[in-house]
Amino acid sequence: METSFDCLSSGKALPLRKMKKIIQVHIFKGESQFVAECLDLPVVTQGKTLDELAQNLREAIALQLEGENPSDFGLADNPSILASFELEPLVHAET
């Protein structure tokens, strides 16, 4: 993670906050489509397939950050996207 610094009149630098290089996303199967919820941005999108969801997610994040300073969201420039996929519970056959 990158750290920004603020200089005081004394000339000493104080760390402000660390900038995240990764946007975390949670993906799960909704009733009829896959759903992605960003943990770091106010972004939620969906898609019929995982490929469509990935495309919609990239577009939604780009639109959210368009014209914005990523550091306002605690993000470094050009962050990566890391998605975790929630699997449905295993169903065991009764014997």
URNOR-V284094 format. One record per residue. N is the residue number from 1. NEAR is the number of other C-alpha atoms within 12 Angstrom. D_LAST is the distance of its C-alpha to the last C-alpha in Angstrom with 2 decimals. Layout:
n->N near->NEAR d_last->D_LAST
n->N near->NEAR d_last->D_LAST
//
This chain:
n->1 near->14 d_last->50.85
n->2 near->18 d_last->54.46
n->3 near->18 d_last->56.54
n->4 near->18 d_last->59.44
n->5 near->15 d_last->62.51
n->6 near->14 d_last->65.14
n->7 near->12 d_last->68.60
n->8 near->11 d_last->70.57
n->9 near->8 d_last->74.36
n->10 near->8 d_last->74.27
n->11 near->9 d_last->72.88
n->12 near->10 d_last->69.62
n->13 near->13 d_last->66.38
n->14 near->15 d_last->63.55
n->15 near->14 d_last->60.01
n->16 near->15 d_last->59.00
n->17 near->18 d_last->55.32
n->18 near->19 d_last->53.08
n->19 near->25 d_last->52.40
n->20 near->27 d_last->48.85
n->21 near->22 d_last->48.58
n->22 near->25 d_last->45.07
n->23 near->33 d_last->43.94
n->24 near->25 d_last->40.34
n->25 near->29 d_last->38.15
n->26 near->28 d_last->34.69
n->27 near->30 d_last->32.89
n->28 near->27 d_last->29.97
n->29 near->24 d_last->28.67
n->30 near->19 d_last->30.33
n->31 near->10 d_last->29.68
n->32 near->11 d_last->31.36
n->33 near->18 d_last->32.91
n->34 near->27 d_last->32.66
n->35 near->31 d_last->34.67
n->36 near->40 d_last->36.66
n->37 near->33 d_last->38.23
n->38 near->28 d_last->40.86
n->39 near->22 d_last->40.86
n->40 near->29 d_last->44.52
n->41 near->29 d_last->46.07
n->42 near->19 d_last->45.93
n->43 near->25 d_last->44.18
n->44 near->27 d_last->41.17
n->45 near->32 d_last->40.54
n->46 near->30 d_last->37.98
n->47 near->25 d_last->37.36
n->48 near->20 d_last->35.36
n->49 near->19 d_last->34.52
n->50 near->21 d_last->34.51
n->51 near->16 d_last->37.81
n->52 near->18 d_last->39.37
n->53 near->30 d_last->38.17
n->54 near->27 d_last->39.75
n->55 near->19 d_last->42.98
n->56 near->24 d_last->43.07
n->57 near->34 d_last->42.39
n->58 near->30 d_last->45.27
n->59 near->18 d_last->47.54
n->60 near->23 d_last->46.69
n->61 near->34 d_last->47.30
n->62 near->22 d_last->50.53
n->63 near->17 d_last->51.71
n->64 near->22 d_last->50.97
n->65 near->26 d_last->52.96
n->66 near->13 d_last->55.73
n->67 near->10 d_last->59.04
n->68 near->15 d_last->57.48
n->69 near->16 d_last->57.91
n->70 near->24 d_last->54.49
n->71 near->23 d_last->55.64
n->72 near->18 d_last->55.73
n->73 near->25 d_last->51.90
n->74 near->26 d_last->51.87
n->75 near->28 d_last->51.29
n->76 near->23 d_last->53.22
n->77 near->20 d_last->54.70
n->78 near->18 d_last->52.37
n->79 near->24 d_last->49.04
n->80 near->18 d_last->45.86
n->81 near->27 d_last->42.70
n->82 near->22 d_last->39.47
n->83 near->24 d_last->36.36
n->84 near->18 d_last->32.96
n->85 near->18 d_last->30.07
n->86 near->17 d_last->27.40
n->87 near->13 d_last->23.95
n->88 near->10 d_last->21.41
n->89 near->7 d_last->18.51
n->90 near->7 d_last->15.45
n->91 near->7 d_last->12.54
n->92 near->6 d_last->9.11
n->93 near->5 d_last->6.40
n->94 near->4 d_last->3.80
n->95 near->3 d_last->0.00
//
